[in-house]
Amino acid sequence: MRQRRLGPDAPEVGAVGYGGMHLSIEDRPSAAEAVRTIHAALDHGATLLDTADVYCLDDAELGHNERLVARALREWPGDRDRIVIATKGGMTRPAGRWERDGRPEHLRAACERSLRALGVDRIELYQLHAPDPAVPFEESVGALADLRAAGRIRHVGLSNVTVAQIDAARRVVPITSVQNRLNPFFPESLATGVVARCEEHGLGFLAYSPVGGGRLNRKLPSHPVVSAIARDHGASPHAVVIAWVLAQSPVVIPIPSARTPAHAIDALGAAELVLTPAELDRIGVAEFSRA
Ligand SMILES: NC(=O)c1ccc[n+]([C@@H]2O[C@H](COP(=O)([O-])OP(=O)(O)OC[C@H]3O[C@@H](n4cnc5c(N)ncnc54)[C@H](OP(=O)(O)O)[C@@H]3O)[C@@H](O)[C@H]2O)c1
């Protein structure tokens, strides 16, 4: 698979990564099928695995997805040294809700729990899951800077941030990557300049929900423009949309999720799918209803 740099001073990774979220939330597969799916992603060139402590059903099973990733890597016969695990802290799942907690003491405890769940001494990429409006942003980022200085994490990433927050965080600690949503239904990171800011500083832009997320991705097979381009390439509508996301900038690394080996393999195949400028334009101007 072609490679893209995760960020300044960070390694290259497969241009399409894999996100484990749907292996651990509602409608999740068995643990054995989840491990098979992660193995399929690894076997087909994904070297960036994105997870989070809160990819689970509720606070009682925090780390569910991190433990699955750790198990899959233990049981994988390939070269584990090439694999980058990216996880996140800064949220909680009380009674299954998604809530933010960016307090430094929470981030310190969450990082220790993630280290244990992943079975590692140092986390390669640790991302602030989302700014917490109840906590000064610089305090949350400062906690990650302290974890980096203590050697608990190697690289610092941000998620769900604005250009102003990227700039503010870079004044506190070197930032490696930004993880925001980017797909044709939600192209905001292009218009708001977040992708451009990443390009300016060589930060990896980890595009989450690249096919629209769990609900909207189901609209792709009937989307007139996407389905026509998919037919022309003999590719799936999902692969076409991931190829469009990839083409938005050389710093973009889509991280699709999938619950089956077949879907993971198909999504990763998008790394080899090159759309023409005219096809990219047709998708760029097409209507993608969020309804
Ligand atoms: N930082 C954040 O706040 C944040 C938020 C959301 C997600 N994320 C990250 O981004 C990753 C992906 O996001 P996401 O799960 O929201 O959205 P997504 O990757 O756009 O959509 C995932 C869904 O698309 C389906 N799919 C993917 N490839 C397919 C294919 N080739 N053919 C058919 N169906 C396909 C999957 O179906 P099946 O499940 O049936 O396989 C899955 O349900 C997550 O795993 C997580 O790592 C981060």
The ligand as an ORCA input file, in Angstrom:
! r2SCAN-3c Opt
* xyz 0 1
  N     -12.290     11.080     16.970
  C     -13.588     10.908     16.969
  O     -14.350     11.636     17.618
  C     -14.150      9.780     16.148
  C     -15.544      9.684     15.915
  C     -15.999      8.638     15.120
  C     -15.108      7.716     14.571
  N     -13.762      7.824     14.845
  C     -12.773      6.878     14.271
  O     -12.977      6.713     12.902
  C     -13.252      5.347     12.592
  C     -14.283      5.271     11.486
  O     -15.391      6.065     11.782
  P     -16.912      5.569     11.719
  O     -16.996      4.166     12.106
  O     -17.707      6.593     12.396
  O     -17.282      5.730     10.195
  P     -16.994      5.070      8.794
  O     -15.698      4.374      8.753
  O     -17.273      6.164      7.830
  O     -18.197      4.014      8.670
  C     -18.122      2.745      9.223
  C     -19.242      1.914      8.672
  O     -19.103      1.827      7.248
  C     -19.271      0.510      6.833
  N     -18.261      0.207      5.806
  C     -16.959      0.611      5.802
  N     -16.349      0.160      4.695
  C     -17.258     -0.555      4.003
  C     -17.224     -1.266      2.762
  N     -16.116     -1.320      2.043
  N     -18.350     -1.854      2.347
  C     -19.485     -1.803      3.077
  N     -19.586     -1.142      4.274
  C     -18.483     -0.528      4.718
  C     -19.048     -0.384      8.015
  O     -19.997     -1.409      7.939
  P     -19.892     -2.781      8.784
  O     -19.818     -2.345     10.205
  O     -21.134     -3.505      8.423
  O     -18.631     -3.468      8.333
  C     -19.209      0.529      9.216
  O     -20.440      0.305      9.878
  C     -13.703      4.740     13.923
  O     -13.431      3.380     14.002
  C     -12.836      5.496     14.898
  O     -11.549      4.911     14.918
  C     -13.294      8.853     15.601
*
